[in-house]
């Protein structure tokens, strides 16, 4: 499967890099590979550094992507998240995978059903949040650096309002 939805990438790979996470079928190849388009260093850090559960590699040119998968022992087209990515994006990937056998299926339902299952750690975080009750979370940099305490507005918004009121 190719995981490309940003939220699902964060869930499975630990970061929101501009990337594609290849998750092999059981017994298909050595393991998952996160193909990153921008910062490999940041993606490796996001994934856990030396303790990352998957390989992090540079994304090849799209025209060479099926060759890259073939080098890794993949001979059939992986499934895509067809309900989570734009149709034009999916079409480009399906066309780029023409060097592989078969049809690219839709793994959306599988990905969503996996994400519905919560680990003990996730359940503990949910219970802790429920115990604490409703609380406003404020970014201190935003509050202390951008928010005007007198007008209770972002400073740029305050300046625009004053300019409008004063005909400046």
Secondary structure, DSSP 4 states (H G I P E B T S, - for coil): -EE--HHHHHHHHSS--SEEEE-PPTTTSS--EEEESS-HHHHHHHHTGGG-SSEEEEPPPGGGHHHHHHHTT--BPPPB-TTTS-HHHHHHHHHHTTTSBS---B-HHHHHHHHHSPPHHHHHHHHHHHHH-------HHIIIIIEETTTTEEHHHHHHHHHHHTT-
